[in-house]
């Protein structure tokens, strides 16, 4: 299934916009912004998952923080 695109209307800080215009050619900006958002959303999903794991069944075989960090490190390597 092909990826579809939507046009969104939101604001970007002036300094960020200037840097983007200076550093990224016009035909590549959407791709760069999409990739940056994808990475940020993945980070937010991982943070939410860690919070859920830490809150789930404390004292009843739940995950320790060190176990979660080890699993996340393996996940990051696999998505390298």
N, CA, C and O atoms as a MOPAC input file, in Angstrom:
PM7 MOZYME 1SCF
protein

 N      0.85300 1    -1.17300 1     0.00000 1
 C      0.00000 1     0.00000 1     0.00000 1
 C      0.90000 1     1.23800 1     0.00000 1
 O      1.76700 1     1.36500 1     0.86500 1
 N      0.71200 1     2.13700 1    -0.93900 1
 C      1.56600 1     3.33000 1    -1.00600 1
 C      1.26800 1     4.30400 1     0.13700 1
 O      0.14000 1     4.39400 1     0.62200 1
 N      2.29900 1     5.02200 1     0.54800 1
 C      2.11100 1     6.05600 1     1.56800 1
 C      1.37700 1     7.23000 1     0.95300 1
 O      1.70600 1     7.67500 1    -0.14600 1
 N      0.39500 1     7.72000 1     1.65700 1
 C     -0.29200 1     8.91700 1     1.20100 1
 C      0.23800 1    10.09300 1     2.00900 1
 O      0.84900 1     9.91300 1     3.06200 1
 N      0.00100 1    11.27000 1     1.51500 1
 C      0.47800 1    12.46900 1     2.19600 1
 C     -0.69300 1    13.39700 1     2.45900 1
 O     -1.67100 1    13.42200 1     1.71100 1
 N     -0.57500 1    14.15200 1     3.52500 1
 C     -1.56900 1    15.16800 1     3.86300 1
 C     -0.85700 1    16.48200 1     4.07300 1
 O      0.25400 1    16.53700 1     4.60100 1
 N     -1.51000 1    17.51800 1     3.65500 1
 C     -0.97700 1    18.85300 1     3.88100 1
 C     -1.49100 1    19.32200 1     5.23300 1
 O     -2.69400 1    19.30000 1     5.49300 1
 N     -0.56700 1    19.74800 1     6.09500 1
 C     -0.93100 1    20.20600 1     7.42900 1
 C     -0.57800 1    21.67600 1     7.57000 1
 O      0.29900 1    22.19400 1     6.87900 1
 N     -1.27000 1    22.32600 1     8.46600 1
 C     -1.03200 1    23.74000 1     8.70700 1
 C     -0.60600 1    23.90700 1    10.16000 1
 O     -1.42800 1    23.77600 1    11.06700 1
 N      0.68000 1    24.19600 1    10.38700 1
 C      1.17200 1    24.44300 1    11.73400 1
 C      2.33700 1    25.41700 1    11.65300 1
 O      2.85500 1    25.69700 1    10.57200 1
 N      2.73600 1    25.92000 1    12.78600 1
 C      3.77300 1    26.94100 1    12.84300 1
 C      5.11600 1    26.34100 1    13.23600 1
 O      5.18900 1    25.40700 1    14.03500 1
 N      6.16800 1    26.89100 1    12.66100 1
 C      7.54000 1    26.52700 1    13.00300 1
 C      8.24500 1    27.80800 1    13.41900 1
 O      8.05900 1    28.85500 1    12.79900 1
 N      9.04500 1    27.72400 1    14.45800 1
 C      9.77900 1    28.90100 1    14.91800 1
 C     10.60400 1    29.48600 1    13.77500 1
 O     11.11800 1    28.75400 1    12.92900 1
 N     10.72200 1    30.78600 1    13.76200 1
 C     11.42700 1    31.48800 1    12.68900 1
 C     12.86300 1    31.00000 1    12.54000 1
 O     13.33200 1    30.80000 1    11.42000 1
 N     13.56000 1    30.80700 1    13.64200 1
 C     14.96100 1    30.36700 1    13.56000 1
 C     15.06800 1    28.95600 1    12.97400 1
 O     15.99100 1    28.66700 1    12.21300 1
 N     14.13100 1    28.08700 1    13.32600 1
 C     14.11400 1    26.73100 1    12.77500 1
 C     13.84800 1    26.79200 1    11.27200 1
 O     14.47900 1    26.08000 1    10.49100 1
 N     12.91200 1    27.64300 1    10.88000 1
 C     12.57500 1    27.80100 1     9.46900 1
 C     13.77900 1    28.30700 1     8.66900 1
 O     14.06800 1    27.79800 1     7.58600 1
 N     14.46600 1    29.29400 1     9.20000 1
 C     15.64700 1    29.82900 1     8.51100 1
 C     16.71800 1    28.75500 1     8.33800 1
 O     17.30100 1    28.61400 1     7.26300 1
 N     16.97000 1    27.99600 1     9.41000 1
 C     17.95800 1    26.92100 1     9.32700 1
 C     17.54600 1    25.87700 1     8.29500 1
 O     18.37100 1    25.41800 1     7.50500 1
 N     16.28000 1    25.50700 1     8.30400 1
 C     15.78200 1    24.51500 1     7.35400 1
 C     15.96700 1    25.01000 1     5.92000 1
 O     16.43300 1    24.26500 1     5.05800 1
 N     15.60600 1    26.25400 1     5.66700 1
 C     15.74000 1    26.81300 1     4.32100 1
 C     17.20600 1    26.90900 1     3.89300 1
 O     17.53000 1    26.75300 1     2.71500 1
 N     18.07900 1    27.16600 1     4.85400 1
 C     19.50500 1    27.31300 1     4.54600 1
 C     20.17500 1    25.95700 1     4.33500 1
 O     21.04900 1    25.82500 1     3.47900 1
 N     19.77000 1    24.95300 1     5.10800 1
 C     20.48000 1    23.67900 1     5.11900 1
 C     19.87600 1    22.59600 1     4.22300 1
 O     20.58200 1    21.68400 1     3.79300 1
 N     18.58300 1    22.69000 1     3.94100 1
 C     17.89300 1    21.61300 1     3.22600 1
 C     17.36300 1    22.13600 1     1.89700 1
 O     16.60400 1    23.10500 1     1.87800 1
 N     17.74700 1    21.51300 1     0.78600 1
 C     17.21900 1    21.94900 1    -0.50800 1
 C     15.68800 1    21.85600 1    -0.54700 1
 O     15.09900 1    20.98000 1     0.08700 1
 N     15.06000 1    22.74900 1    -1.28400 1
 C     13.59500 1    22.85700 1    -1.32000 1
 C     12.91300 1    21.52400 1    -1.62500 1
 O     11.88300 1    21.22700 1    -1.02000 1
 N     13.42800 1    20.73400 1    -2.51200 1
 C     12.77100 1    19.47900 1    -2.88500 1
 C     12.90300 1    18.36300 1    -1.86300 1
 O     12.29900 1    17.30300 1    -2.02800 1
 N     13.68000 1    18.58100 1    -0.81300 1
 C     13.92600 1    17.52900 1     0.17900 1
 C     13.37000 1    17.85700 1     1.55900 1
 O     13.48900 1    17.04000 1     2.47200 1
 N     12.77800 1    19.00800 1     1.73100 1
 C     12.34000 1    19.43500 1     3.06200 1
 C     11.24500 1    18.55400 1     3.64200 1
 O     11.29400 1    18.21200 1     4.82300 1
 N     10.27100 1    18.18400 1     2.84400 1
 C      9.18900 1    17.32900 1     3.36800 1
 C      9.73100 1    16.00000 1     3.86100 1
 O      9.31400 1    15.50700 1     4.90900 1
 N     10.66000 1    15.41600 1     3.10900 1
 C     11.23500 1    14.13700 1     3.51300 1
 C     11.98400 1    14.27800 1     4.83100 1
 O     11.85500 1    13.42700 1     5.71100 1
 N     12.76500 1    15.34600 1     4.97400 1
 C     13.54500 1    15.56400 1     6.19500 1
 C     12.62000 1    15.79700 1     7.39000 1
 O     12.85000 1    15.25100 1     8.46900 1
 N     11.58500 1    16.59900 1     7.20100 1
 C     10.63700 1    16.87400 1     8.29200 1
 C      9.89900 1    15.59700 1     8.67200 1
 O      9.71300 1    15.32600 1     9.85800 1
 N      9.47300 1    14.80400 1     7.68300 1
 C      8.80700 1    13.53900 1     7.97000 1
 C      9.69500 1    12.60500 1     8.77700 1
 O      9.24200 1    11.98900 1     9.74200 1
 N     10.95600 1    12.50100 1     8.38300 1
 C     11.87900 1    11.62000 1     9.09000 1
 C     12.11800 1    12.10600 1    10.52300 1
 O     12.16800 1    11.30000 1    11.45300 1
 N     12.26500 1    13.41900 1    10.69900 1
 C     12.46100 1    13.96500 1    12.04800 1
 C     11.24100 1    13.70200 1    12.92500 1
 O     11.37700 1    13.31600 1    14.08600 1
 N     10.04900 1    13.91200 1    12.36800 1
 C      8.82600 1    13.64600 1    13.13200 1
 C      8.69200 1    12.16200 1    13.45000 1
 O      8.29000 1    11.79600 1    14.55500 1
 N      9.02400 1    11.32100 1    12.50000 1
 C      8.94400 1     9.87300 1    12.71900 1
 C      9.84000 1     9.47100 1    13.89100 1
 O      9.42900 1     8.68800 1    14.74800 1
 N     11.05600 1    10.00500 1    13.93000 1
 C     11.98700 1     9.68700 1    15.02700 1
 C     11.45800 1    10.20100 1    16.36400 1
 O     11.53600 1     9.50200 1    17.37400 1
 N     10.92800 1    11.40600 1    16.37300 1
 C     10.39700 1    11.98200 1    17.61700 1
 C      9.18700 1    11.19500 1    18.10900 1
 O      9.05800 1    10.94100 1    19.30700 1
 N      8.30200 1    10.80800 1    17.19700 1
 C      7.12400 1    10.02500 1    17.57800 1
 C      7.52400 1     8.65800 1    18.12300 1
 O      6.90800 1     8.16300 1    19.06700 1
 N      8.54700 1     8.04800 1    17.53800 1
 C      9.02400 1     6.76400 1    18.04200 1
 C      9.57900 1     6.91700 1    19.46500 1
 O      9.34300 1     6.06500 1    20.32100 1
 N     10.30800 1     7.99200 1    19.70800 1
 C     10.82100 1     8.26400 1    21.05400 1
 C      9.66300 1     8.42800 1    22.04300 1
 O      9.70700 1     7.88100 1    23.14500 1
 N      8.64200 1     9.16900 1    21.65800 1
 C      7.48300 1     9.36400 1    22.53600 1
 C      6.76300 1     8.04800 1    22.80300 1
 O      6.32500 1     7.79600 1    23.92600 1
 N      6.63800 1     7.20100 1    21.76600 1
 C      6.00400 1     5.88300 1    21.96700 1
 C      6.81300 1     5.03900 1    22.93800 1
 O      6.24600 1     4.37400 1    23.80600 1
 N      8.13800 1     5.06100 1    22.79600 1
 C      8.98700 1     4.28000 1    23.70300 1
 C      8.88600 1     4.79400 1    25.13600 1
 O      8.82000 1     4.00600 1    26.07900 1
 N      8.87500 1     6.11100 1    25.29600 1
 C      8.74800 1     6.67500 1    26.64300 1
 C      7.41600 1     6.26700 1    27.27900 1
 O      7.37600 1     5.92600 1    28.46200 1
 N      6.34400 1     6.29800 1    26.51600 1
 C      5.03700 1     5.90100 1    27.03200 1
 C      5.03900 1     4.41900 1    27.39800 1
 O      4.45200 1     4.02800 1    28.40700 1
 N      5.69500 1     3.59500 1    26.58300 1
 C      5.75900 1     2.16300 1    26.86700 1
 C      6.53100 1     1.89500 1    28.15600 1
 O      6.12900 1     1.05000 1    28.95600 1
 N      7.63300 1     2.60900 1    28.35900 1
 C      8.41900 1     2.44900 1    29.58700 1
 C      7.58200 1     2.85000 1    30.79600 1
 O      7.58500 1     2.15600 1    31.81300 1
 N      6.86800 1     3.96300 1    30.69000 1
 C      6.02100 1     4.39400 1    31.80600 1
 C      4.95400 1     3.35400 1    32.12100 1
 O      4.66400 1     3.09800 1    33.29000 1
 N      4.36900 1     2.75600 1    31.09300 1
 C      3.36000 1     1.71800 1    31.32100 1
 C      3.97900 1     0.48700 1    31.97700 1
 O      3.39100 1    -0.09100 1    32.89100 1
 N      5.16700 1     0.08200 1    31.51100 1
 C      5.81900 1    -1.08800 1    32.08600 1
 C      6.20400 1    -0.85700 1    33.54500 1
 O      6.04000 1    -1.74600 1    34.38000 1
 N      6.71600 1     0.33300 1    33.85200 1
 C      7.09100 1     0.62500 1    35.23200 1
 C      5.87100 1     0.67600 1    36.14900 1
 O      5.96300 1     0.34000 1    37.33000 1
 N      4.74300 1     1.09100 1    35.61100 1
 C      3.53000 1     1.21100 1    36.41600 1
 C      2.76100 1    -0.10900 1    36.51200 1
 O      1.90400 1    -0.25600 1    37.38300 1
 N      3.05000 1    -1.06600 1    35.63600 1
 C      2.26500 1    -2.29900 1    35.60400 1
 C      2.70100 1    -3.27600 1    36.68700 1
 O      3.88200 1    -3.60100 1    36.81400 1
 N      1.75600 1    -3.72400 1    37.43900 1
 C      1.91700 1    -4.76800 1    38.45100 1
 C      3.20900 1    -4.64200 1    39.25200 1
 O      4.02300 1    -5.56500 1    39.25200 1
 N      3.41400 1    -3.50600 1    39.94000 1
 C      4.63200 1    -3.40200 1    40.74500 1
 C      4.67100 1    -4.49000 1    41.81500 1
 O      3.68300 1    -4.73500 1    42.50800 1
 N      5.82500 1    -5.13600 1    41.93700 1
 C      5.98500 1    -6.19000 1    42.93500 1
 C      5.40700 1    -7.52200 1    42.52000 1
 O      5.50100 1    -8.48600 1    43.28000 1
 N      4.81300 1    -7.61400 1    41.34500 1
 C      4.22100 1    -8.87700 1    40.88700 1
 C      4.86000 1    -9.32000 1    39.57100 1
 O      4.15900 1    -9.66000 1    38.61800 1
 N      6.16500 1    -9.31600 1    39.52600 1
 C      6.86700 1    -9.76600 1    38.32900 1
 C      6.94000 1    -8.72000 1    37.23800 1
 O      7.22800 1    -9.04300 1    36.08600 1
 N      6.68200 1    -7.46300 1    37.58700 1
 C      6.81300 1    -6.39100 1    36.59900 1
 C      8.26500 1    -6.22200 1    36.18700 1
 O      9.16200 1    -6.82700 1    36.77400 1
 N      8.48400 1    -5.41200 1    35.19300 1
 C      9.83500 1    -5.18700 1    34.69100 1
 C     10.57900 1    -4.18700 1    35.56300 1
 O     10.00900 1    -3.19700 1    36.02200 1
 N     11.86400 1    -4.45900 1    35.78400 1
 C     12.70000 1    -3.49100 1    36.48500 1
 C     13.17200 1    -2.44900 1    35.47800 1
 O     13.12900 1    -2.67900 1    34.26900 1
 N     13.61400 1    -1.32300 1    35.97200 1
 C     14.09700 1    -0.27000 1    35.08300 1
 C     15.30300 1    -0.75400 1    34.27100 1
 O     15.42500 1    -0.43100 1    33.09000 1
 N     16.18600 1    -1.52000 1    34.89500 1
 C     17.36100 1    -2.01500 1    34.16600 1
 C     16.96500 1    -3.00300 1    33.07300 1
 O     17.57400 1    -3.00600 1    32.00300 1
 N     15.96000 1    -3.84100 1    33.31800 1
 C     15.48100 1    -4.76600 1    32.29200 1
 C     14.86300 1    -4.00900 1    31.12300 1
 O     15.05900 1    -4.37900 1    29.96500 1
 N     14.12100 1    -2.95700 1    31.42300 1
 C     13.50900 1    -2.14300 1    30.37600 1
 C     14.59000 1    -1.47500 1    29.53100 1
 O     14.50000 1    -1.45600 1    28.30400 1
 N     15.61400 1    -0.92500 1    30.19200 1
 C     16.70100 1    -0.27400 1    29.46400 1
 C     17.43300 1    -1.25700 1    28.55800 1
 O     17.81500 1    -0.90600 1    27.44200 1
 N     17.62700 1    -2.47400 1    29.02600 1
 C     18.28600 1    -3.49200 1    28.20700 1
 C     17.43000 1    -3.84400 1    26.98700 1
 O     17.95500 1    -3.97100 1    25.88000 1
 N     16.13200 1    -4.00000 1    27.17900 1
 C     15.23200 1    -4.30100 1    26.05800 1
 C     15.20100 1    -3.14900 1    25.05700 1
 O     15.19400 1    -3.37700 1    23.84800 1
 N     15.18100 1    -1.91500 1    25.55500 1
 C     15.18900 1    -0.76100 1    24.65600 1
 C     16.49300 1    -0.67800 1    23.86400 1
 O     16.48100 1    -0.34600 1    22.67800 1
 N     17.60700 1    -0.97500 1    24.51200 1
 C     18.89800 1    -0.94200 1    23.81800 1
 C     18.91500 1    -1.96800 1    22.69400 1
 O     19.39600 1    -1.67500 1    21.59900 1
 N     18.40100 1    -3.16100 1    22.94800 1
 C     18.32800 1    -4.18200 1    21.89800 1
 C     17.41700 1    -3.73400 1    20.77000 1
 O     17.71700 1    -3.95900 1    19.59700 1
 N     16.30300 1    -3.10000 1    21.12100 1
 C     15.35900 1    -2.60700 1    20.11000 1
 C     16.02300 1    -1.55100 1    19.22900 1
 O     15.87100 1    -1.57900 1    18.00700 1
 N     16.75000 1    -0.63000 1    19.83500 1
 C     17.41700 1     0.42700 1    19.06900 1
 C     18.43100 1    -0.16700 1    18.08400 1
 O     18.52200 1     0.27000 1    16.93700 1
 N     19.18800 1    -1.16400 1    18.54600 1
 C     20.18100 1    -1.79900 1    17.68200 1
 C     19.48900 1    -2.48700 1    16.50000 1
 O     19.98200 1    -2.43500 1    15.37300 1
 N     18.36100 1    -3.12100 1    16.75900 1
 C     17.66200 1    -3.83400 1    15.68200 1
 C     17.04700 1    -2.88500 1    14.66900 1
 O     16.77200 1    -3.29000 1    13.53900 1
 N     16.82300 1    -1.61200 1    15.05100 1
 C     16.24900 1    -0.62100 1    14.12000 1
 C     17.32300 1     0.30000 1    13.56800 1
 O     17.02900 1     1.21300 1    12.79700 1
 N     18.58800 1     0.05800 1    13.96800 1
 C     19.76300 1     0.81000 1    13.64000 1
 C     19.72300 1     1.74700 1    12.56800 1
 O     20.72800 1     2.39700 1    12.27900 1

